[in-house]
Amino acid sequence: MPVRKALAYSKRKVTPYTRKSRRIKKLNYVKTVPPQKIVKFNMGNVKKYKQGGFKNVIEIKPVINVQIRDLALEAVRQMLHNRLQNKVLAVNYYLACRPFPHQILRDNKTFSGGTKGERVQTGMKHSFGSTMGRAAVVKAGKPIFEIHYLNKKDTPFIRALCKSAVPKLPCKVTISYRKIE
């Protein structure tokens, strides 16, 4: 199934009734939930991170409120993780993907031209659409990805790595460094 452009879903305002609800069945418009595309949320040396062993942190944060598709998050995660494993040893870093894709994206399929549209379209009678993906809602200033690492000398490499990940995200982001005392 072809994927629509991120522009169709990267809006600032969240569409209502696009989460699966167990408590309030009346608001449960979504019948099927698409599978989760993000494989892992925590990578690297998780044990050392929980013990507070890493003192340097680089965060990727959006400038505006945005919805980010799980496909984009997974693409950035894979790229960051693979390059960190090759350059920095797995025991020397911790990579975390912070947002979780709860929002369910919908698509009301339509055909244009000829008589094909008559077979599929129901107009606005059933206009909710079918589910076709997931997205995470990220507020401005909240981290999308966090990279905790050991050696301060790795800062230029990790900062350049984060800059190369920016084109895969559908929004303007800031890359910030902080030291944990």
Buried (B, 14 or more C-beta within 10 A) or exposed (E): EEEEEBEEBBEEEEBEEBBBEEEEEEEEBBEEEBEEBBEEEEBBBEEBBEEEBBBBBBBBBBEEBBBBBBBBBBBBBBBBBEBBBEEBEEEBBBBBBBBBBBBBBBBEEEEEEEEEEEEEBEEEEEEEEEBBBBBBBBEBEEBBBBBBBBBEEBEEBBBEBBEEBBEBBBBEBEBBBEEEE
